[in-house]
């Protein structure tokens, strides 16, 4: 029961957080992979979700280092998905 309570608190605390103007998950991963500038720009299109709650768990699981390449906006948006 404690796990569900913590998840509810995270969802409440980060409800409505937007990624608009921030670095996206695939964009950060492309930066981590030293991709060309064009590829980094194109990677943004791969992140189509409108809410952090909709970020696929599979993406979170394989892009664990991407957070190092996010700006403040992207970090605030994706942090709750990683915490959950």
C-alpha positions, 0 to 999 in steps of 0.5 A, a space after each residue: 500500500 505504501 508504494 501506491 501512496 507514494 506514486 499518488 503523491 508524485 502524480 499529484 505533485 507533478 500533475 500538469 507539468 509541461 515539457 514545452 520548450 524543454 529537451 525531450 527524452 529521445 533528444 537527450 538520448 541522441 545527445 548522449 549517443 553523440 548524434 549529429 545535430 540534425 539527428 538530435 533535432 529529429 529525435 524530438 519527434 519521437 516523443 509524442 506524449 502530452 503528459 509525463 504519465 504517458 511516457 512508455 516505461 520501456 523508454 524510461 528503462 533503456 534511456 537511464 543516462 538521458 537525464 544527464 543531457 536534459 535541461 531544467 524543463 525536461 528534467 522536471 517533466 521526466 523526473 516523476 516518470 523515472 521516480 514512478 
